[in-house]
């Protein structure tokens, strides 16, 4: 799915929503940010295999889509922190039933394999 679908007003709502969370890392980043504000280093350490480049790109896209807020603290050391916007929290709430369905599906698959 292309990034332009996240901005296209002529697509169905489900397509528009999926365009915002499309990609390998966005849903897991959303899940981590639900727990509270995180620094990029914290996110990278908690997600083995996620490169700094991909993390930066995903967070920028999520910020452009209005679901993540980037805050720069100008203390002695420059510090950046990401958190969910109210719109991002709405998205997380909307995805909760889908997550529950996914867990039920995984349980079903595990039961099917053990019965074989």
N, C-alpha and C positions, 0 to 999 in steps of 0.2 A: 504494500500500500504506500502511496506516495505521501509526503508531508503536506502537499497541497490539499489533500482531502480533509485535513484537520481544520482548514480555513474555508472550505467550500460550503457555501450556504445552500447549494442545490443537491446535497446528498441526504440520504435518510439519517435519522438521529443515531442509529446504532453504528453506522459507518463512520459518522463524525466522532463518536465516542471511542471507537476502536482505533481510529487514526491517532488519537491523543495518547493512547497507551500502547501503541504498536511498537514492537521491538523486544529484544531479549531482556532488557534490564528495567524498563520503565515501571512495570507492575511491582517488581521487587523493591525498586527505589521508593515507589509510593508507599508500600508496606512499611519500609524502614522509617520513612518520614512521618507516618502516622504515629509513631512512638514519641515524636518530638523533634525539635530542630537538631540537625546534624551538620557537622563540618565535612567537607569533601574527603578528607583523609579517613575519617571514621567510616564513611560509606564504602570507600575503596577497600579498607581492611576487612570489613564485614562481608564483602562480596568477592571471594577469590575468582580470578579470571577476568575481572572488570578492569580495563585499562584506564588510565587517567584521561586519555583522549576521548574514549567512549563515554566515560562518566560525565565529562564536561559537556560533550555534545548532547547527551540525554537530558542533563539538567537545564541546559540552555533551551532546548525544545520544550521542556515542561514549563519553564518560565515563560516562554513565548506563548504557550497555550493557556497561561493564567492559572496553573495548578500549583506552581511552586514559587515561593518568594525567596529572593537572594538578598541577604543582608550582609553588608561589609562593616565590621567593627574596626574603627580606626584607633585602636589602642597603641601601645608601644610597638606591638607586632600587628601587622595587618591580618585580620582574621575574617574569613567568610563562613557564613552559616546559611543553610537552606532549611526551609520549613514549608508546610502546606499552607496554601491560601484557603480562605473559606470555600472557594470554588473547588479546590483540590480535596478538601474534606468531604464535600458533597460527592465528588467522584469516588472517593474511598468508600463512603456509605453505600453508594449505588453498586459498587463492585462486591460488597460483602455477601449478598445472596449468591452471586456467581461463584465466589470462593467456596461457599458452603456446598454448592452443587458439585464443584470440582473435587472436594474432599469426599463426598458421597460416591462419586464416580471412581475415585482411586480405591476406596473401600470395596466397591463392587468388583473392580478388576482384580484386586487381591483375593477376594473370596472366590472368584471364578477360576483363578489360577490354582488355588489350593484345592478346589473341588476336582480339578482335572487329574 
